[in-house]
Amino acid sequence: MIGRKLGHYQIVEKIGAGGMGVVYKARDLHLERFAALKILPPEMVASPDRKLRFVQEAKAASALNHPNIITIYDISQEGGIDFIAMEYVEGETLAQMIAGKSLPLNDALAYAVQIAEAIAKAHAVGIVHRDLKPGNIMITHAGLVKVLDFGLAKLAESPQNGASGLTRSMEPSTDAGTVLGTVAYMSPEQAEGRKVDARSDIFSLGSLLYEMMTGRSAFVGGTSISILDAILHKDPIPPVRLNPDCPPGLELIIHKALEKDRELRYQTAFDLAADLKRLKRDFESGPSGGTRPERQALAFGPHRRTRSKGSKGVDQLAVLPFENTSADPDMEYLSDGITESLINNLSQLPRLQVMARSTVFRFKGQTDPVAAARQLNVRAVLTGKVMQHRDTLIVSVELVDAGSGSQLWGERYQRKVADIFEVQDTISREITNRLQVRLTSEQKKRLAKRPTVNMEAYQLYLKGRYFGNQWTAEGYRKSIEYFRRALQADPDYALAYAGLADAYSSLTSVELVGLSPMEQVPRAKEAALKALQLDDSLAEAHTSLAEVKLSYEWDWAAAEQEFRKAVELNPSSTNAYHRYSHLLVALGRMDESLTVSLRALELDPLDAEMGVHLAWHYYNARQYDKSIEACRATIAVDPNFHEIYWFLGLACEAKTMYEDATAALQKALELSGGSTVELAALGHVYGQAGEKVKAEHILDELVKLSQKQHVSGLNFALVYTGLGKTDSAIACLEKGCQERANWMPYIGVDPRFDALRHEPRFQDLLRKMNLPC
């Protein structure tokens, strides 16, 4: 074919070949430019279906006019040869660029935005590509994307053209049976041969994004059948595990694009393009290409803080978990405790946002502070190592600039263990000076204040925090033990009382423990009041007292006053914002709750608990799709956190997706080991789904459990409500009111009790609790 003329095109060289034809570089003799000719091989001319599709490619693509879509010049036939003349692009395919390695984040985002915009344009005129893959994406030397090969495009049905103008056909594969498109990039519905729409392209684009960031396909297997099985039934490895530089924001986009259920996927390429552009904008305005890892910013609207371009000051800092270099692994509590103490101290500095403990501790054991800083989108990180040998403490610290990776400050301290407070004070002062933070005399006094002078009490306190941060019933019991011992060593240790109050409240909220709130919450209140008597400036104690006012005393005004005080004292307190949002939900102030929730997420973007909280907020706000999105996003961060599946089940139930709801709640029960509130939620689903025998069986289980442990009347009420037994449900809610059940403050907004809202006894219950009727 080289040198042959087809019309006014002279073939120069072969460029490539694919299932739909061979592509040549040709000179346009009329306009003196190069063009690309796509020619249907002679042996395929006899196939009417393939020839039809060949013509349809030209018709589909020529209807598009977009800078990121290849331009079609002509379609013709000469000497029995069918060909399309199109724009000739100098560059390389995305497949050639990837070649088994990940792309730089800025390149990946630039290409992804252009691809998404091209596909959005095609979808807008009723064209679905159906074969998006790296080999069909050209990148020019100037970085311009060109989407090629609409040979598998399908004109969507529309009032103008009636039924689809394209005949759906199957392209033979090397395996038994037939497939349409390229297997590794198919959507689940495409793989199953179901009707394909624009959302199929979105799934394929998600696969492209995954490969750009990891250098490997999202779905792999030895055969086409095994790849199809992975697409239909398996989740890809989270991108961040293969590429630590993949920011959580982009991972979230990929996860949402790769949803197997297309109803939960991005619904339009315009939405996908918008999220990519927002992420690209933040990447370009952040330090050295950092991106803010906020889940909600992508799935739930543009709620994010962005810095002005060119800002020089350090306004965001992450204290990464200090490394325990002692020979004794039991000294882990000390390195963790020093880290947490520094976070608490530095959180008091004005105009400095310090990442929350639960987020930074996800980087425990990682050795690249710059990579962590980029994922957290902070200006600087503080790292350290802690070693204790007998009565000697050695602490090495380093403040690192996230942009250049250079050391801003570093020091090594060797002191007696008894001088640990002096070391922490010195580190805090040095960072304050390095960041050029101006403090008032009161702020300096607060920063220098030592919680205790008793070293034994301090070490016991750190152990209490260490076990409490395990978030298990056994952990809370151990933390209570250590806090009590700390108070024996120092009866005036306010922080230990605050920790004790928090542990009592947390232990009561763990459904597996089976403890009555009436047994534990008064102890939490007593400890919180004692802490505040000793030190009224403790944000932690105000938060604990607010929680008592919210969950037990139902004194909404007092609870709000305490939450506001806690936030005022420590504007970086994620826990205070989180629990304050609970109060706002209970009172039906959903807009305010969302604002407060997003602030907590900004401070603690990688905490699965906060992702679950956002899902719970959207559930109570009747925004069930957003609730499901929040659950899916959080599963990508922590797939083993049982509460995610609990709220996923509730949201699915609200959409009458009973099979999905049942599966999610069974998963929650499996991970939790048998939470009674999750068991009751499953019973409610069974009742709503008409599976009354199964619902009655769960009632029997709850009765048996109640003979061995405390089971809230609210749990029984849920199952009775699902079964439609109104009188029994309200009677159990009245019992829950008497026992101050954990979730009683939210019955006024919980969608599962909507069937009871018109009942006078239910209205009386709300009035008794001073809740909006």
N, C-alpha and C positions, 0 to 999 in steps of 0.2 A: 504493500500500500504506500510505502514511502515514495514521494514524488508524484503520486497520482493526483489528478484534479477531480474534485467533486463540485460541480457548479463553478462558482468563482473562488473556491478554496483549494489550495494546493497543500497536500499533506507533507509535513516536515519530519516529524518523528512520532513514535509511539510514546504515550504518557503512562498509560496503565490500562487495566482491564478489570471488569467486575461481572457479577451475575447478569447484569442487564446490558452489557456491551463493552466494546473496546474504545478507548479514548485516545485521540491523536492531537498533536499540536499541528496547526495548519496556518498558512498565510492567506489572509483575505486580500485577493488580488484587486478588488475594487477600492477598498478603503485603506489598503496598505497597513494592515495591523495583523496581529496574531489572534487566532481564535482557537477554541477547543472543539473538536468534532467528536461526537459520540455516535458510534456506528453499531448497529445491530448485526451480529455475526450472521453470515449467509445461512448457516445451518439452522438458525432459529427463525428465519423468515416464514417457514412453513407453520409456525405456531401462531395462530390468530390471536390467542390471549396475550402472548408476549409482545407481539407487534402492536396490539392495541395499547398495552401498557406503555410501550415505548413512545407512542404518539401522545398518550395522556401525560407523560412527564413534561413534554414540551408545552402542552396546553396549560397544565397546572402552574409550572414555573413561569411561563410567559405572562401569566395573569398577575404576577407579583412584581412590585417595583419597590425595592428596598436595598440600601447599600450593603447589607449583609447577606443578600441572596444573589446567587449567580444570575447574571443577565443572559436571557435567551435571545439570540439574534435571528435564528431562522430554523425552520424544519423543512426537510425536502427529501426527495428520492431521486436517485440517478443510477441508471444501469442496474436496477435491482437492489441497490444499496440504500437503506433508510438511514438518515443521519439527522442529528441536531447540531446546529452551530451555536456555540455559546461563548461567553466571555472567557478569555484565557487568563488565568491567575498565576502569577509567579510567587512561589512560596513553598510551603510544605504542609502536609496534612497534619491534623491534630494527632493522629496515630504515630506519625513519624516524630513529632515533637515529644510525645510522652515516652515511647520506646522503653517502657518498664520503669520509668522514674517519675516522681511527682514534679509538677511544675511549681515555680515560685508563686506564692499566694497572689501577688499583684497581677501576674500574667493570667492566672486561672480566673480571677474575678473579671478581668477585662474581657477575656474570651467568652466567659459564661454569660455576661450581660449582653454581649452582641448576639450570641446564639439565641438567647431567650427572646430578645427583641425581634429577631428574624422569624422565629417560630410564632410569636404572638401576631406578627403581621400576616403570616400564612393562615393562622387560625381565624383571623378577623374576616378573611374572604372565603372561609369555608374549606380550607385545604389542610389536611392532616398529612404530615410527612411519612410517618410509619417506619422509617429506617434511619433514624438518627444514630450515628456511630462516629468514632474518631476518624475513620476513613472517608467520611462524607463531609468533613469540616476542613476547609483550607484556611491557612493563616498566611497572609501576605508578609513580605519582609517589613512592612510598616506596622504590622500588628492588626491589620484589618481582617475580620472574619468573613468568610464566604461559605454559606451553606449550600451543598451540592445535592444532586440526585433526588429529584422528586419522582423517581420511577415507581415508587410504591405509594405515592400520594393517593388519597381517596377524597374526592369531592363530597363534602357533607351534604345531606339532604337539605333542601331549602325551598321556600315557596316559589323561588324563581325557576329552579331546575327540577322540582319534583323529586323523584327518587334519584339516588346517586347516579351521576353520569359515568361512574367507573364501575366496571364489573369486578367484584371481589374475586381475586384469584390467588392461588397458592403457588409459591415458588418451591420447586423440589429441593430437598436437602440431601445430604449424604447418608442420613439415617433413614430408617423406615418411617413412613408417613411423610407429611409435608408440613412446612412451616412458612410463615410470612415474615419477611424481614431478616435481620441478623440476630441469632438466638441470644447472645450475651446481653443485648440491649433491649430485648422485648419487655413489654409490660405484662403483668400477670394475665390481663384479659386478652392480650394479643397471643400469649402463649397457649391459652385455652381455646383459641379460635372464636372467642366471643366478639361482639360488635365493638369496634374500636372508635374512640373519639379523640378529641384534642388532648385529653388527659393522658393518653398513651404516650404522646410525644414528651409530656412533662416527666413521666417515669424514665424514659430514655435519656432525657437531659440530666436527670438525677444520676443516672449511671455514668454519664460523661463527666459530671462534676466529681463524682467519687473517684474516677480513674485519674482525673487531672490532679487530684490532691494526694493520691496514694500510689500511683504508678501501676495499679493492678485493677482488674475488673471487679465490679461489685459482687458479681455472681460467677463462681468458677465451678468447673467440673471436668471430668475426663471425657465426657461425651455430651452431645447436645441434650440428651435426655436428662442427664444429671444436672446440667445447667438450668434446664427448664424446671426441674424439681426445686432447685435452690431459689429461683425467681418466685415460685409459687408458695414455698413453705419455709424458707429460711431468711434470716436477716443477715446482711453483710456485717463483717467485722467493723466496729466503729472506726471511722477514718482516723481519729486522733491516736488510736493504738498503732496505726501504721505510719502516721506522720504527726509527731507531737506539735508541729507548727500549724496544724489545721485548727483554726479558732472554733470555739463552741458555736458561735453564730452561724458559721458556714456548715458545720456538722448538722445543725438543726435544719437548715435549708435542705441539705441532702436527704436527711431523714424524712422530712415532709414530702419531698418530691418522690421518694422511693416507697411511699405508703402502698401496700398491696391492695388495700381497699381504695378504689379511686374516689369514693365519696369523702375520704379523709385526706386525700392528696391535694396539692394546689389545684384549684378549680380552673384557673386560667394562667396562661404563660405571662400575661401582663402582671399578675400578682407576684409570680416568681421573679420576673425581671425587676420589679420594684424592690423586693427584699434584697436582691443581689446588688442593686444600685445603692441602696442605703448602706449595706455592708461595705461596699467598695468606697463609698464616701467616708465612712468612719475610719476605714483602714488608711485612707490617704491623709486624713486629718489627725490621726493618732500618732503616738511616738514610734518612729521607726517601723511603721507598718503594723502597729499593734491594733487589735480589734477588741471592742468591748464585748465580753462574752455574755450578753444578756439574751436569755431565751425569749422573754416576752416581747422584745423589740421586733422579732421576726414574725412570730405567729400571731401577735395580738396588737399590732399597731406600733406607731412610731414613738413609744414611750422610752426615751433614752436621753441621757445627758451626753453632749458632745463638747469637746474643747475647741476653742478657737485655734485656727491654724497658726502655728508659729509661737504658741505659748511656751515660755521658757521655764516657768516655775514648776516645782514638783508639787502637784496637788493631790496625787494619788500614790499610795504606797502599799506594798504587800510585805508582811513579815512572814517569810516562809518557815516551815517547821524546822527548828534547830535540830541538828543531827546529834544523836547520842553516841559519842565515840568511846564511852566507858566500856570496859570489858563485861560489865554486868548489864544484861538487857532489862533487869528490873529497875534500872535508873531511867527508863524511858519517861517516867512521869516527870522527872526533873527537866529534861530538855523540852518536853511538851509544855510544862508549866511555865518555864521561862518565856517560851514563845507566846503563850497566852497572856502572860503578865505584860509583856511589851506591847502586844496588840491593844490591851485595855488602856495602858498608859498613853500610847500614841494616839488613840482614838479621841483623847481629850484635847488634842491640839486643834486650834481653830483653822478652818479652811484647808484641812487635810483629811482626805477620805482614806480610811484604812480598811483594807479588805477583811471581811469577817473570818473568824477562825474556821468555820466549817468549810469555807471555800478554799482557803490556803492549805488546809490539811489534806486536800486531795493531791497536793504536790509533795507529800511526805515521801522521802526516799529518792526524789528526783534530783539530779545533780546539775541541771542546766538552768540557772536562775533567769537568764535572758529569755529562754523559751517560755518559762512560766510567766514572766512579766508580759510577754507579748500576748499570751493567751488571756491574761487577766486585764490587759490594757492599762497598766499602771506605769508611772514615770520611773519608779525606782523600786528595788526590792532589797530587803534586809535578810541576809542569810547568816547562819552561825553554827558553831559546833560546841558541844558541852561535854566536858570530861570531869568526873569526880574520882579522885584517888584518895581514899581515906578521908582526911579532913581538908584536902586541897581541892579547890574548884578552878578549872581552867575553861574560860569562855573565849572563843574567837568569833569576831563578828566582821561583816563586810557589807557596806552599802554600795549597791551596784546601779549604775545608770542603765536603764532599759534600752535606750537608743543606741549607745555606742558599746555597751558591755564593759565599759571602763569602771574602775573602782572610784567611787566618790570619797569613801572613807573606810578605814579598816583598823582594827585594834585587837590585841590579845591581852586578856586579863588573867592573872594568876593570883587568886586570893584564897583566904580561908572560907570554908563553906558558910560560916557565920556571916561573911561579908557579901552574901548574894544580893541583898538589897542595894548595897552601895554600887555593885556592878550594874544592876538594872537601872538605877538612877543615872549613872554615868552614861550608859548607852542612850537613854532617853534624852539627856541633855545634849549629847553630841549630835544626835539626829536633829533635834530642834535647831541647833546652831547651823548645821549643814544645810538644812532646808530653809534657813533664814526666816523662821517663824517667830513672830513677836508675841510675847505672852504678857498678860497683865499680871500684877502681883498676886491676884487671887488664883489665876491659872498656874503660875509658878508654884504656889503653895500646894495646890491640889496635885500637881505632877510630882512634887517631892514627897508627898505624904506617904508614909509607910503603913501598911495595913496592920502590922504586928511587929514587935521587936523580938518575939519568941521564935527562934529558928525551928524548933521541933514542931510548933503549931503550924508554921508556914509549910513545912514539908508534908505534914498530915493534910493540910488544906489542898495542896497540889495533888496529892493522891486522891482526895475526894473529887476534885474536878476531873482528874484523869479517868476515874471509873464512871463518873456521871456522863462524860462525853461518849461513852460506849452505847448509850441509849437503849439499854436492856434492863429488865427488871432486876437481874442480879447485879448489874452495874450500879443501879440506883441504890440498892440495899447497901452495897459496899461503900458508896459515896456517903451515905448517911452515917455509917459507922465511922469513917475517917473524919467527917466534919465534927461529929460528937467528940472524938478524941482530940481534935484540934482545939475545941472549946474547953476541954478539960485542961489542956496545956495553957490556954489563954482565954479566960472567960469573957474578955472584952474584945474579942476578935470579930468585928462587925461583918467582914466578908465571909467568915465561916458560917455565921448565922444566915446570911443571904444565900449561901450555897445550900445550907440545910433546908431552907424554905423552898428553894427551887427543886431539890431532890424529892421532898415530900409531895409537892404538886405533881411532879413528873411521874413518880411512882404510882400515884392514884390514877393518872391518865392512861397508864399501860393496861389495856383491857385483859391481858393474860394474867395479871396479878390477882384480880378478883378482890380488890380491897374497896371497901365502901368509902366514898368521899367524906362521910361524916366521921370516919375514923382518922383520916389523914389530914384533911384540909385545915382543921383547927390547929394542928401542929405546924403546918406551913405558915399560917397567919401569925402564930405566936413567934416563930423564928423571924419572920419578916419585920414585925413590929420591934422586936429586940434589936435587929440590925439597924433599923432607922433611929431607934433611941440612941444607939451608940454613934451612928454616922448618917445623918440625914442626906448626905450628898451621894449616897450609893445608888446609882441608876438600877443596879441589879435588884436591890431590895424594894425599890418602888415598883419595879416590874412584877416581882413576886407578890407584893400586896395587891397590885391591880388585878392579877390573875385570880386571887382569892375573891376579890370584890365581883369579878366577872363570873367565874364558874360556880361559886358557892353561895355568896351572899346576894347576888343579883342586884347589887347597888350600882347601877349603870353610871350614874353621875360621878360617884367616887372612883369607880374604875377608870373612867376617862381622865379624871384629874391626875391619878397616879401614873397612867401611861404617858400623859403629856409631860409630867415632871421627869419621868425617866428619859424621854427623848430629849428634853431640854438639857439634862445633865450629861447625856452621852448621845449625841446626834448620830453616832455610828452603831448604835445598839440594834442589831438585826432582830433580836428576840423581842425587844420592846415594840418595834414596828409590826412585827408578825402578830403578836398577841393583841395589839391595839386594833389591827384589822379584824380580828375575830369579834371584838366588841362591836365594831361598826357593822359587820355582817348581821350579828344578832339583832341590832336595832334597825336593820333594813336600809342602812345608809351605804348603798352599794358603790356609788361613785367615789365617795370618800374612802371606802375600803380598798378599792382598786388603786387609788393614788398611793395609799400607805403601803399596800402590798408591793407595788412596783418599786417604791423606795427601798424596801427590804431586799428585793431581788437585785437592785443595783448594788447594794452593799455586799450581798451574798449570792452571786449569780450562779454558782455551781452547786448550791445546796439542794439536794433532792427534796428535803422537807419543804423548802420554799416553792419549788415547782409543784408539789402536791397541793400546797396551800392555795396557789393560784388556780389550780383545777377545781378545788373545793369552792373558792369564791365564785368562779364562773358557773358552777353547778347551781349554787343557791341563787344566782342572778338569772337563772333560766337560760343561760347561754351555753347550751349543751355541746355544740360543735367546738366552741372554744375550750370547753372543759376537756373534751377528748383530745384536742390538739395539745393542750398543756400536759396531759398524761403521757401522750406519745413522746413529746419532747423530753420529759423527765425520764422516761424509760431509757432513752438513748444515753442519758447521763448515768443512771443507776438502775439497771434492770432487775435488781433483787430487793428493792424497797417495797414492802408489802402494801403500804398505803396508796401507792400509785395505782395498783390494780383495784383497790377498794373504790376509789373515786372514778376510775375508768368504768367500773361496773355500774356505779350509780348513774353516770351520764348516759351510758348505753341503755340502761333500763328506761330512763326518761324519754329516750327516742324509740321506745318499744323494740329495741334490738336485744331481745331477751336471751338469745343464744350467746351473743357476745358478752352480755352482762353476766350471765352465769359462769362463763369461762373465766372472765376477769376476776370475779369474786372467789371462785375456787382456787385460782392462782394466789390471790391475796391470803386466803386461809392456809394454803400450803406454806407460803413464805413466813407467815406470822406464827404458825404453829397452833392456830386455833383461837384467834381473837373473837370474843363473844359479839362485839359490835359488827364485825364482818360476817359472822355466822348469821346474825339477825338480818343483816342486809340481804344475804342470799335467800333467807326465808321470805323476805318481802318480795323479791324478784319471782320466786316460785309462785307465790300467791297471785301476783299480777299476771303472770304468764298462764294461769289456770292449772298449774301443777300443784293442786291442793294437798295431795298426799305427801309430797316432798316437803311442803311448807309445814304441815302438821308434824312431820318427823323432826324438823328443826325445832319446833316448839318443845317436843319431848326432850330433845338434847339439851335445850336451855334449862328445862325444869331439872334434869339430872345434875347439870352443872351447878345450879343454884343450891343444891343440897350440900355442895362441897366448898363453894366460894360465893362471893357476892356477884350477882348478875342483875344489872340495872333493869328496872321496870320499863325503861325506854326501849330496851331490846325486845321485850315481849310485845310492846305496843307496835313496833315496826312490823312484826310478823302478823299480828292480828289485823293491822291496817291493810297489809297486802292481801289477806284473806277476805277483806270486806266486813270484818266483825267490829263494827264501830264501837259498841258499848264496851267490849272487852279492851279495845285499844285505848279508849279514853280512860278507863279505870286504871290501866297500867301506866298511862302518862301521869295520872294523879299520884300514883305510887312513886313514880320517878321524881315528881315534884317534891314529895315528902323526904325522899332520900338524897335530894340534891344531885341527881344523876349528871354525869359529865356533859352530855350533849343536850340537856334540857334547854339552855339558853337559845338554841337555834331552831326550836320547833316552829317558831313563827315564820321562818323562811324556808325550811326544809321542804322541797317539792313532794316528798313522799307522804306528807301529812296534808296535802291539798284536799284530799277527800273528806277530811274532818273539819275543815275551816268553817263551814256553815253551821256546825253543831254548837248549840249554846254552851254546853259543858266545856268544849274546847276554847271558846271565846272567854269563858270565865277563868280558865287556866292561864291564858295569856294575860288577862287583867291582873290576876294574882301575882304574876311574875313581873308586872309592870312593863310588859312587852307591847309593841304596837299591835292593835287588833285589825 
